[in-house]
Amino acid sequence: MGRAIVEALARFPKWIAKRNWDGMESTFHNQAREWSGRSLARKIGDVDLKPYGAALSRGLAEALKAAEEKDAKAVYFEYDMESGWVSRFLVCGPYTPLSAGSEEWSDERVAEIEGPGIPEFGRIYRTYGFDRSDQAKGSTLYMIARTVAAMGRCLAPGAAGGAALCIAYRDQNPILRMREVGEA
């Protein structure tokens, strides 16, 4: 994975901790404008994610309910950039925080729930790729930021939950933590 993407992803927890979804999107929109050009950044920004957010909310509610019923410790939302930005909620029995240094917990699933996709992002990704050029890096990071922000906006303020909530694109390491176990 390109160094620029790794470095940028390392900054995501700052926005996640502050629940600063608009700031996250704005930062990566500006970066996409610089790296990918105004036209591509606008094309990504113009994708209407309201229906996606509604579908995310429904899927998240179903996944959290499954986690509670199965006494699972985490819900991991995974989206696959290479398969058209399709997604799934993985309900995982065990969980370890980022400080443990291992993401093996995410392989132990007790349930899987189909999630929504963003076909427009999938088409853009197929055109530019992950990190083969500055244009690719800028567009990839902006689409990731919009996806993470969409999930973040689904989290009910102050709603406590037993399971941790994590998000990542397929094969991302480390996985981003949106909420830790029992955190409001």
VOPAGU-2260 file (C-alpha; in pm, 1 decimal, decimal comma):
REM VOPAGU-2260
SITE   aa  ch    i         X         Y         Z
SITE  MET   A    0       0,0       0,0       0,0
SITE  GLY   A    1     126,2     345,0     -82,1
SITE  ARG   A    2     285,5     545,0     196,5
SITE  ALA   A    3      55,7     842,8     135,4
SITE  ILE   A    4    -254,5     631,8     195,1
SITE  VAL   A    5    -110,5     469,3     509,1
SITE  GLU   A    6     -19,8     810,8     649,0
SITE  ALA   A    7    -362,9     952,7     568,2
SITE  LEU   A    8    -547,1     656,6     721,8
SITE  ALA   A    9    -342,4     705,6    1039,4
SITE  ARG   A   10    -512,8    1046,0    1074,3
SITE  PHE   A   11    -867,7     905,0    1051,0
SITE  PRO   A   12    -897,4     816,8    1423,3
SITE  LYS   A   13    -865,4    1188,2    1506,2
SITE  TRP   A   14   -1184,8    1268,3    1313,5
SITE  ILE   A   15   -1356,7     954,4    1434,6
SITE  ALA   A   16   -1285,2    1038,1    1800,8
SITE  LYS   A   17   -1426,5    1388,9    1753,0
SITE  ARG   A   18   -1715,6    1263,0    1536,8
SITE  ASN   A   19   -1608,3    1535,2    1293,9
SITE  TRP   A   20   -1755,7    1383,7     979,4
SITE  ASP   A   21   -1784,7    1714,7     793,2
SITE  GLY   A   22   -1422,5    1799,2     875,5
SITE  MET   A   23   -1305,8    1459,1     755,1
SITE  GLU   A   24   -1491,2    1491,1     426,1
SITE  SER   A   25   -1378,6    1848,8     373,8
SITE  THR   A   26   -1012,6    1765,9     437,1
SITE  PHE   A   27   -1010,5    1478,8     190,6
SITE  HIS   A   28   -1219,7    1670,3     -61,3
SITE  ASN   A   29    -950,0    1938,8     -60,7
SITE  GLN   A   30    -677,6    1677,2     -90,2
SITE  ALA   A   31    -861,5    1511,9    -379,8
SITE  ARG   A   32    -891,2    1850,5    -553,5
SITE  GLU   A   33    -515,3    1895,3    -518,9
SITE  TRP   A   34    -411,6    1540,4    -616,1
SITE  SER   A   35    -695,4    1431,3    -845,4
SITE  GLY   A   36    -821,0    1757,1    -991,2
SITE  ARG   A   37   -1136,0    1959,7    -932,0
SITE  SER   A   38   -1350,2    1760,1   -1172,5
SITE  LEU   A   39   -1287,2    1420,8   -1012,4
SITE  ALA   A   40   -1317,9    1560,5    -659,9
SITE  ARG   A   41   -1651,1    1718,3    -754,9
SITE  LYS   A   42   -1768,6    1392,0    -914,1
SITE  ILE   A   43   -1698,4    1205,1    -588,3
SITE  GLY   A   44   -1854,2    1481,0    -376,6
SITE  ASP   A   45   -2167,5    1487,8    -591,5
SITE  VAL   A   46   -2250,7    1121,4    -521,9
SITE  ASP   A   47   -2568,3    1129,2    -311,2
SITE  LEU   A   48   -2498,8     914,8      -6,0
SITE  LYS   A   49   -2837,6     970,9     163,9
SITE  PRO   A   50   -2984,9     641,0      35,3
SITE  TYR   A   51   -2657,1     468,7     126,2
SITE  GLY   A   52   -2672,9     615,5     478,0
SITE  ALA   A   53   -3031,9     496,9     520,7
SITE  ALA   A   54   -2934,4     145,4     411,5
SITE  LEU   A   55   -2629,7     159,7     642,5
SITE  SER   A   56   -2853,2     252,2     936,7
SITE  ARG   A   57   -3085,3     -41,7     870,6
SITE  GLY   A   58   -2794,9    -285,5     828,7
SITE  LEU   A   59   -2617,9    -154,3    1137,9
SITE  ALA   A   60   -2932,1    -194,2    1348,9
SITE  GLU   A   61   -2969,6    -552,1    1226,0
SITE  ALA   A   62   -2600,5    -627,5    1290,7
SITE  LEU   A   63   -2608,0    -479,2    1641,1
SITE  LYS   A   64   -2918,9    -682,2    1720,5
SITE  ALA   A   65   -2742,7    -998,6    1596,6
SITE  ALA   A   66   -2437,5    -911,0    1807,1
SITE  GLU   A   67   -2654,2    -876,1    2116,0
SITE  GLU   A   68   -2840,0   -1202,1    2049,0
SITE  LYS   A   69   -2515,8   -1393,0    1992,3
SITE  ASP   A   70   -2323,0   -1214,6    2270,7
SITE  ALA   A   71   -2068,4   -1104,6    2009,0
SITE  LYS   A   72   -1808,2    -843,2    2096,0
SITE  ALA   A   73   -1783,8    -656,1    1763,0
SITE  VAL   A   74   -1958,1    -551,4    1446,0
SITE  TYR   A   75   -1713,2    -500,3    1163,2
SITE  PHE   A   76   -1835,6    -318,7     853,3
SITE  GLU   A   77   -1625,4    -417,2     553,6
SITE  TYR   A   78   -1655,9    -268,0     205,6
SITE  ASP   A   79   -1484,9    -405,5    -100,4
SITE  MET   A   80   -1348,1    -139,5    -333,2
SITE  GLU   A   81   -1244,7    -393,6    -595,6
SITE  SER   A   82   -1594,3    -544,9    -617,7
SITE  GLY   A   83   -1787,1    -226,2    -683,8
SITE  TRP   A   84   -1784,1     -94,5    -325,3
SITE  VAL   A   85   -2020,1    -366,3    -203,2
SITE  SER   A   86   -2026,3    -422,1     171,1
SITE  ARG   A   87   -2121,2    -648,6     455,7
SITE  PHE   A   88   -2158,0    -634,1     831,3
SITE  LEU   A   89   -1955,2    -904,7    1001,3
SITE  VAL   A   90   -2065,1    -991,6    1352,7
SITE  CYS   A   91   -1755,5   -1117,3    1531,4
SITE  GLY   A   92   -1756,7   -1323,1    1851,7
SITE  PRO   A   93   -1424,4   -1204,2    1992,7
SITE  TYR   A   94   -1271,0    -856,3    1979,5
SITE  THR   A   95    -942,7    -698,8    2077,3
SITE  PRO   A   96    -865,3    -326,0    2079,3
SITE  LEU   A   97    -613,0    -174,6    1841,4
SITE  SER   A   98    -349,4    -171,8    2117,5
SITE  ALA   A   99    -343,7    -554,2    2108,1
SITE  GLY   A  100    -173,7    -531,0    1768,8
SITE  SER   A  101    -371,3    -810,5    1605,0
SITE  GLU   A  102    -681,5    -810,3    1387,6
SITE  GLU   A  103    -730,5   -1187,9    1397,3
SITE  TRP   A  104   -1054,8   -1141,2    1592,4
SITE  SER   A  105   -1216,4   -1017,4    1267,5
SITE  ASP   A  106   -1185,8   -1367,0    1115,4
SITE  GLU   A  107   -1410,1   -1524,8    1380,9
SITE  ARG   A  108   -1758,4   -1440,3    1256,7
SITE  VAL   A  109   -2083,7   -1558,9    1404,1
SITE  ALA   A  110   -2307,6   -1379,7    1152,2
SITE  GLU   A  111   -2286,4   -1188,8     826,1
SITE  ILE   A  112   -2537,8    -933,4     701,6
SITE  GLU   A  113   -2532,8    -789,9     351,8
SITE  GLY   A  114   -2464,4    -417,8     341,3
SITE  PRO   A  115   -2524,4    -151,2      78,8
SITE  GLY   A  116   -2293,0     -59,8    -205,4
SITE  ILE   A  117   -2184,0     259,0    -375,5
SITE  PRO   A  118   -2163,9     163,2    -743,3
SITE  GLU   A  119   -2046,6     512,9    -844,0
SITE  PHE   A  120   -1743,1     476,9    -615,4
SITE  GLY   A  121   -1680,8     131,5    -758,7
SITE  ARG   A  122   -1671,5     272,3   -1111,8
SITE  ILE   A  123   -1432,9     551,1   -1011,8
SITE  TYR   A  124   -1210,1     302,2    -832,6
SITE  ARG   A  125   -1200,7      70,1   -1135,5
SITE  THR   A  126   -1097,4     365,1   -1352,8
SITE  TYR   A  127    -819,0     506,2   -1133,0
SITE  GLY   A  128    -716,3     223,3    -900,5
SITE  PHE   A  129    -593,1     239,1    -544,0
SITE  ASP   A  130    -261,4     421,9    -544,4
SITE  ARG   A  131     -97,3     394,5    -884,7
SITE  SER   A  132     -94,6     774,0    -928,4
SITE  ASP   A  133    -160,8    1088,2    -726,6
SITE  GLN   A  134    -500,6    1102,3    -896,2
SITE  ALA   A  135    -575,9     749,9    -771,1
SITE  LYS   A  136    -455,5     826,6    -417,3
SITE  GLY   A  137    -660,5    1143,6    -391,9
SITE  SER   A  138    -978,4     983,0    -520,7
SITE  THR   A  139    -935,1     669,0    -308,1
SITE  LEU   A  140    -883,6     866,4      12,1
SITE  TYR   A  141   -1181,5    1091,4     -54,3
SITE  MET   A  142   -1409,8     794,2    -123,6
SITE  ILE   A  143   -1284,6     620,8     193,5
SITE  ALA   A  144   -1345,9     939,5     393,9
SITE  ARG   A  145   -1700,3     971,0     258,7
SITE  THR   A  146   -1769,4     604,2     339,2
SITE  VAL   A  147   -1638,0     632,6     696,5
SITE  ALA   A  148   -1828,0     958,6     748,1
SITE  ALA   A  149   -2150,2     797,9     619,7
SITE  MET   A  150   -2111,4     522,0     878,4
SITE  GLY   A  151   -2027,5     773,5    1149,0
SITE  ARG   A  152   -2345,4     966,5    1080,2
SITE  CYS   A  153   -2543,1     646,3    1144,5
SITE  LEU   A  154   -2423,0     628,6    1503,2
SITE  ALA   A  155   -2689,8     761,6    1734,6
SITE  PRO   A  156   -2535,5    1023,3    1966,8
SITE  GLY   A  157   -2510,8     889,1    2320,3
SITE  ALA   A  158   -2645,0     545,9    2226,8
SITE  ALA   A  159   -2461,9     287,6    2430,1
SITE  GLY   A  160   -2393,3     -45,1    2275,8
SITE  GLY   A  161   -2229,5    -359,2    2395,8
SITE  ALA   A  162   -2037,8    -436,1    2077,0
SITE  ALA   A  163   -1743,5    -249,0    1932,2
SITE  LEU   A  164   -1805,1    -100,9    1587,0
SITE  CYS   A  165   -1527,0    -110,7    1330,7
SITE  ILE   A  166   -1494,5     -22,0     962,4
SITE  ALA   A  167   -1241,0     -97,1     692,7
SITE  TYR   A  168   -1206,3    -174,2     327,7
SITE  ARG   A  169   -1130,8    -538,4     251,2
SITE  ASP   A  170    -778,3    -630,3     370,8
SITE  GLN   A  171    -721,9    -295,4     543,8
SITE  ASN   A  172    -490,2    -323,2     842,1
SITE  PRO   A  173    -532,0    -182,4    1095,2
SITE  ILE   A  174    -909,2    -175,4    1102,5
SITE  LEU   A  175   -1058,7     159,9    1205,9
SITE  ARG   A  176   -1243,3     162,4    1536,9
SITE  MET   A  177   -1560,1     373,2    1535,6
SITE  ARG   A  178   -1668,1     274,4    1886,2
SITE  GLU   A  179   -1512,8      52,6    2151,6
SITE  VAL   A  180   -1698,0    -213,7    2352,4
SITE  GLY   A  181   -1962,6     -55,3    2576,8
SITE  GLU   A  182   -1877,5     298,4    2460,7
SITE  ALA   A  183   -2153,2     550,9    2403,3
